[in-house]
Amino acid sequence: MHKKNLMPLTLETFEKLGIKQKEPMKKHTSFKVGGPADLFARPHSIETLEKLLKMAKFHDLPLTVMGSGTNLLVRDRGIRGLVISMDKLKYPIIITPLQQEIYRIQVSAGTILAGLYRETMAQGIGGLGFAAGIPGSVGGAVMMNAGTGEGTMADVVASIDIMDTQKGVITLPRSDLRFSHRCLSFNENVPRQQRPILVGATLIMARQDKKEIKAQWQTLLEKRKKCQPVQGAGAGCFFKNPPRGKSAGELIDRAGLKGFKVGNAMVSSKHANFILNMGQATAEDIIKLKHLIEKKVNTQFGIRLENEVKIEGE
């Protein structure tokens, strides 16, 4: 790799690539907390993303890739190195009819999940009803296998596109993907250096009556509104549900922690698996509350809860 082919770490380079310095991460996460990223970029194109990745690799910068920040908690001292947000990497949704009322949907990582649902519903294509009320982008939803009791992204994903700094964008077929509860991993034949900066996905979905799609969406939205908090800043369910037995929310509720606070971080009194920033919480408040929940649930029920929310920084 020749130095002349790469951009130096200068203000001119930062301007060309849209890089911000000391960017507060609380501006880019739904928790509304988090210290600054040393460098922060939101590429609008594959070309800019590729340049950012090559720059980070050449200059040996720690790299953090995020979606729209709806499932991310950044610690109070922030994130070292370069943070790349994929929320602006968008291209038009491409819908291609295949056979017997089956459709291929090609979508970018930065597309908002709710926007994809609206587009497919308008075309009379179903399959995303489970996603009602799930915030964030398609990229983040695929990487964490987002879903509900009604289904998950694993039910519709046929392949994903990832960025490889040597080969450009490459497609990984479904056979290379391993979906599990709130997680996407990869088969052994996918080289580790290619893991994973997702730039797009291909979904397979089927024709469905528009009224049925809309009714399913509205029913699940109403259900969420009834049982999930609407006040305070948060990031959806904080913990994964255990593989068997009671849900994380039920365990936390039975441990008597609904409404419990550490600083300005609070366990929702409506749904115990939601931790909320009630206005001036710090990441440390949220993390202390997380540890308290884990300890109490483990002490009372012998179950170790696992984060669904991703924690980054220092």
PLY file of the C-alpha trace (Angstrom):
ply
format ascii 1.0
element vertex 314
property float x
property float y
property float z
element edge 313
property int vertex1
property int vertex2
end_header
0.00 0.00 0.00
1.56 3.25 -1.12
1.30 6.37 0.99
0.75 8.59 -2.04
-2.51 6.74 -2.75
-3.98 7.63 0.63
-5.16 10.86 2.17
-3.09 12.23 5.07
-4.66 13.20 8.37
-5.08 16.89 7.57
-7.91 19.40 7.83
-8.22 19.29 4.06
-8.71 15.54 4.17
-11.23 15.85 6.98
-13.22 18.37 4.95
-13.18 16.18 1.82
-14.38 13.14 3.72
-16.78 14.97 6.03
-14.82 14.07 9.16
-15.60 15.91 12.40
-13.20 16.10 15.33
-14.25 15.64 18.98
-17.84 14.99 17.98
-20.15 14.42 21.01
-21.64 10.95 20.64
-24.68 11.94 22.68
-25.83 13.69 19.49
-25.84 10.37 17.63
-27.35 7.88 20.08
-30.91 7.45 21.29
-29.69 7.31 24.90
-28.48 10.92 24.49
-25.31 10.24 26.46
-21.68 9.64 25.56
-18.40 11.48 25.30
-16.69 12.62 22.09
-15.38 10.52 19.24
-11.85 11.56 18.24
-12.97 11.48 14.61
-16.51 11.01 13.30
-17.86 10.58 9.77
-21.20 9.85 8.10
-20.39 8.80 4.52
-23.07 9.32 1.89
-21.49 6.99 -0.66
-19.65 3.69 -0.99
-16.67 5.59 -2.43
-16.34 7.83 0.62
-16.76 4.85 2.96
-13.96 3.03 1.16
-11.65 6.02 1.47
-12.41 6.33 5.19
-11.67 2.65 5.78
-8.41 2.77 3.87
-7.36 5.90 5.74
-8.12 4.29 9.10
-6.21 1.14 8.15
-3.17 2.97 6.85
-2.93 5.28 9.87
-3.69 2.42 12.28
-6.73 4.23 13.72
-9.08 2.27 15.98
-12.33 1.89 14.03
-15.91 1.77 15.29
-18.78 1.32 12.84
-22.31 2.11 13.98
-25.80 2.37 12.56
-28.28 5.03 13.61
-27.35 4.72 17.30
-30.63 3.28 18.57
-28.98 0.25 20.17
-25.75 1.85 21.35
-24.47 3.18 24.67
-21.27 5.24 24.50
-19.25 5.69 27.69
-18.63 9.16 29.10
-15.02 9.52 27.94
-16.03 8.81 24.38
-14.49 6.68 21.63
-10.89 6.74 20.47
-10.01 6.66 16.79
-12.54 6.92 13.95
-16.28 6.36 14.30
-18.20 5.77 11.08
-21.98 6.11 11.19
-23.75 4.31 8.35
-27.03 6.20 8.74
-26.45 8.40 5.68
-25.39 5.57 3.38
-28.60 5.26 1.41
-29.64 4.36 -2.11
-33.10 3.79 -3.59
-34.89 0.59 -2.59
-34.98 -1.81 -5.57
-37.93 -4.22 -5.75
-37.74 -7.00 -8.33
-40.53 -9.54 -8.95
-39.27 -13.12 -9.11
-41.94 -15.82 -9.44
-45.21 -16.83 -7.81
-45.62 -13.43 -6.14
-42.18 -13.54 -4.53
-40.04 -10.39 -4.56
-36.38 -9.52 -4.13
-35.82 -6.33 -2.12
-32.38 -4.66 -2.34
-31.86 -2.06 0.36
-28.98 0.00 1.76
-27.65 -0.23 5.30
-28.68 3.35 6.10
-32.34 2.93 5.10
-34.62 3.36 8.10
-36.46 0.13 8.86
-39.83 1.88 9.16
-39.25 3.51 5.76
-38.58 0.12 4.18
-41.80 -1.18 5.70
-43.81 1.72 4.28
-42.30 1.19 0.82
-43.00 -2.56 0.74
-46.49 -2.09 2.18
-47.29 0.40 -0.60
-46.32 -2.31 -3.09
-48.43 -4.95 -1.35
-45.41 -6.93 -0.19
-45.46 -8.43 3.31
-42.91 -9.97 5.62
-41.82 -7.12 7.88
-44.86 -6.95 10.13
-42.75 -8.08 13.10
-40.66 -4.90 12.81
-43.39 -2.44 13.82
-41.93 0.05 16.26
-38.35 -1.22 15.99
-36.23 1.92 15.57
-33.07 2.33 13.56
-31.64 1.33 10.21
-31.73 -1.82 8.13
-27.99 -2.34 8.64
-28.29 -2.30 12.41
-31.41 -4.47 12.30
-29.63 -7.13 10.21
-26.45 -7.10 12.31
-28.39 -7.64 15.54
-31.08 -9.84 13.96
-33.71 -7.44 15.26
-37.15 -8.81 15.81
-40.06 -9.59 18.08
-42.12 -12.62 18.98
-43.69 -12.24 15.53
-40.42 -12.80 13.64
-36.88 -11.55 13.00
-34.71 -10.22 10.18
-33.40 -13.77 9.72
-36.81 -14.63 8.28
-36.33 -12.35 5.25
-32.58 -11.87 4.65
-31.23 -13.69 1.57
-27.77 -12.11 1.41
-25.78 -9.11 2.60
-23.26 -6.80 0.96
-20.13 -5.92 2.91
-17.22 -3.60 2.20
-13.82 -5.16 1.69
-10.97 -2.64 1.42
-9.15 -4.85 -1.09
-12.03 -6.09 -3.25
-14.66 -3.40 -2.77
-18.23 -4.48 -2.10
-18.73 -8.24 -1.97
-21.89 -10.26 -1.43
-22.19 -12.94 1.24
-24.96 -15.48 0.54
-27.29 -16.73 3.24
-25.21 -19.90 3.55
-22.36 -17.77 4.98
-24.59 -16.15 7.60
-25.46 -17.50 11.04
-28.39 -15.81 12.68
-29.16 -16.35 16.35
-31.04 -14.42 19.02
-30.11 -10.75 18.48
-26.91 -11.69 16.70
-25.43 -12.24 13.24
-22.20 -14.21 12.92
-20.43 -15.80 9.96
-19.31 -19.17 8.71
-15.65 -20.13 8.93
-15.07 -19.59 5.21
-15.61 -15.83 5.58
-12.11 -14.35 6.22
-11.93 -12.44 9.48
-10.54 -9.33 7.79
-13.84 -9.12 5.89
-15.98 -9.07 9.02
-18.18 -7.10 8.68
-19.03 -3.61 7.46
-22.49 -4.09 6.08
-23.48 -1.69 3.30
-26.64 -3.36 2.04
-28.90 -6.40 2.16
-31.13 -8.40 -0.14
-34.44 -9.59 1.30
-36.94 -12.09 -0.06
-40.57 -11.24 0.65
-44.00 -12.24 -0.68
-47.19 -10.63 -1.94
-49.72 -9.86 0.80
-52.94 -7.90 0.96
-52.18 -4.26 1.80
-54.97 -4.08 4.38
-53.58 -7.14 6.17
-50.06 -5.66 6.20
-51.30 -2.34 7.58
-53.50 -4.03 10.20
-50.64 -6.22 11.40
-48.37 -3.17 11.67
-50.91 -1.08 13.55
-51.78 -3.92 15.94
-48.15 -4.42 16.91
-47.56 -0.68 17.24
-50.52 -0.33 19.57
-49.28 -3.28 21.61
-45.86 -1.65 21.93
-47.35 1.68 22.98
-49.32 -0.04 25.75
-46.42 -1.96 27.25
-43.31 0.07 26.39
-42.25 3.51 27.68
-42.77 6.62 25.57
-41.01 9.07 27.92
-37.27 9.29 28.54
-34.40 8.54 26.19
-33.49 4.88 25.79
-32.52 2.16 23.37
-35.21 -0.49 23.39
-34.76 -3.66 25.41
-31.45 -3.47 27.28
-30.97 -7.20 27.88
-31.47 -10.25 25.70
-34.13 -12.67 26.81
-32.71 -15.87 28.32
-32.95 -18.88 25.97
-35.64 -20.45 28.13
-37.97 -19.50 30.94
-39.09 -16.00 31.78
-38.14 -12.96 29.73
-35.52 -10.48 30.92
-38.26 -7.94 31.62
-40.20 -10.40 33.79
-37.07 -11.30 35.76
-36.18 -7.66 36.39
-39.78 -6.93 37.40
-39.85 -9.89 39.81
-36.59 -8.64 41.29
-38.52 -5.52 42.32
-36.55 -3.10 40.16
-39.26 -1.30 38.19
-38.78 2.42 38.74
-35.39 1.94 40.43
-32.94 4.78 39.75
-29.21 5.40 39.74
-28.60 9.09 39.25
-30.87 10.07 36.39
-30.99 6.59 34.87
-34.14 4.64 35.67
-35.64 1.21 35.07
-38.91 1.90 33.27
-41.97 1.45 35.46
-43.86 0.35 32.33
-41.45 -2.30 30.98
-38.61 -3.44 33.22
-36.24 -4.30 30.36
-35.97 -0.63 29.40
-33.36 1.61 31.02
-34.16 5.29 30.50
-32.20 8.52 30.60
-34.63 10.75 32.45
-32.90 13.97 31.43
-29.38 14.37 32.74
-28.14 10.80 33.10
-24.55 9.91 32.34
-23.39 6.72 30.70
-21.89 5.80 34.08
-25.36 6.10 35.68
-26.76 3.69 33.09
-23.87 1.25 33.44
-24.12 1.24 37.25
-27.83 0.53 36.97
-27.10 -2.24 34.46
-24.66 -3.88 36.89
-27.14 -3.59 39.76
-29.84 -5.28 37.65
-27.47 -8.08 36.62
-26.39 -8.72 40.20
-29.89 -8.78 41.64
-31.34 -11.03 38.91
-28.40 -13.43 39.24
-28.69 -13.50 43.04
-32.45 -14.13 43.04
-32.84 -16.40 40.03
-29.35 -17.70 39.19
-29.57 -16.22 35.69
-26.87 -14.08 34.10
-28.40 -11.47 31.81
-26.62 -10.60 28.59
-26.66 -7.13 26.99
-28.73 -6.53 23.89
-27.53 -2.92 23.84
-23.95 -2.55 22.56
-21.55 -0.60 24.80
-18.60 1.25 23.25
-15.89 3.65 24.36
-14.11 4.36 27.58
0 1
1 2
2 3
3 4
4 5
5 6
6 7
7 8
8 9
9 10
10 11
11 12
12 13
13 14
14 15
15 16
16 17
17 18
18 19
19 20
20 21
21 22
22 23
23 24
24 25
25 26
26 27
27 28
28 29
29 30
30 31
31 32
32 33
33 34
34 35
35 36
36 37
37 38
38 39
39 40
40 41
41 42
42 43
43 44
44 45
45 46
46 47
47 48
48 49
49 50
50 51
51 52
52 53
53 54
54 55
55 56
56 57
57 58
58 59
59 60
60 61
61 62
62 63
63 64
64 65
65 66
66 67
67 68
68 69
69 70
70 71
71 72
72 73
73 74
74 75
75 76
76 77
77 78
78 79
79 80
80 81
81 82
82 83
83 84
84 85
85 86
86 87
87 88
88 89
89 90
90 91
91 92
92 93
93 94
94 95
95 96
96 97
97 98
98 99
99 100
100 101
101 102
102 103
103 104
104 105
105 106
106 107
107 108
108 109
109 110
110 111
111 112
112 113
113 114
114 115
115 116
116 117
117 118
118 119
119 120
120 121
121 122
122 123
123 124
124 125
125 126
126 127
127 128
128 129
129 130
130 131
131 132
132 133
133 134
134 135
135 136
136 137
137 138
138 139
139 140
140 141
141 142
142 143
143 144
144 145
145 146
146 147
147 148
148 149
149 150
150 151
151 152
152 153
153 154
154 155
155 156
156 157
157 158
158 159
159 160
160 161
161 162
162 163
163 164
164 165
165 166
166 167
167 168
168 169
169 170
170 171
171 172
172 173
173 174
174 175
175 176
176 177
177 178
178 179
179 180
180 181
181 182
182 183
183 184
184 185
185 186
186 187
187 188
188 189
189 190
190 191
191 192
192 193
193 194
194 195
195 196
196 197
197 198
198 199
199 200
200 201
201 202
202 203
203 204
204 205
205 206
206 207
207 208
208 209
209 210
210 211
211 212
212 213
213 214
214 215
215 216
216 217
217 218
218 219
219 220
220 221
221 222
222 223
223 224
224 225
225 226
226 227
227 228
228 229
229 230
230 231
231 232
232 233
233 234
234 235
235 236
236 237
237 238
238 239
239 240
240 241
241 242
242 243
243 244
244 245
245 246
246 247
247 248
248 249
249 250
250 251
251 252
252 253
253 254
254 255
255 256
256 257
257 258
258 259
259 260
260 261
261 262
262 263
263 264
264 265
265 266
266 267
267 268
268 269
269 270
270 271
271 272
272 273
273 274
274 275
275 276
276 277
277 278
278 279
279 280
280 281
281 282
282 283
283 284
284 285
285 286
286 287
287 288
288 289
289 290
290 291
291 292
292 293
293 294
294 295
295 296
296 297
297 298
298 299
299 300
300 301
301 302
302 303
303 304
304 305
305 306
306 307
307 308
308 309
309 310
310 311
311 312
312 313
